[in-house]
Amino acid sequence: MSSFPETLTDRFRRFKHRIYFPNADQYEELATYGQSPEIMMVSCCDSRVDPETIFNAIPGELFVVRNVANLIPPFETGGRFHGVSASIEFAVLNLRVKHIVVLGHSGCGGIKAALNQSAMIQTEAMFISKWMSMLDEARLSVLASKQSATLAEQLQVLELESIKTSLKNLRTFPFVREREDKGKVNLHGAHFDIKTGTLSVLNHSRGEFFPL
């Protein structure tokens, strides 16, 4: 039987003494009254990109969903399990969040896999390729419009296009579209550059990303 990682044990003890105990009242309030975040964040599960760290958030401020390449699937009711869709449904209809942010990042492994499908490592179940197939249309568009660009340049463009794709898919959810039309929820796209620490935000009217 494997033992719990010692590094996590040490870090938990530091958290308990340095963060939890000094803020025990806040944690008790969250436990008693529940969460009421105004912002939902859909982010990549990449270990280098942590939304709570990037936005200096405290417990209870962000409702975060993380998956490979920060993708949002289009609305559909077939199949059996819909983790991302269930999270969106809960955030919008139960928590009544006011903002949904799709946060992409530089050097995303999922986007690399989508762009260069021959380099994709996967099992017979093909979980990765099926998931990344959401970007097939965006991938073909980037390859067609950026034929002379380097692989790095194509990757950067697809990272941004993937955020737009997720926002497009998000608007296929009837309850999201309805609340956006009524001004009750706002949708945002953002991209974090790991190397420079730059956060670029999507300007919807121009369809372009601009650094903050």
Order of alpha helices (4+ residues) and beta strands (2+ residues): alpha-alpha-beta-alpha-beta-alpha-beta-alpha-alpha-alpha-alpha-alpha-beta-beta-beta
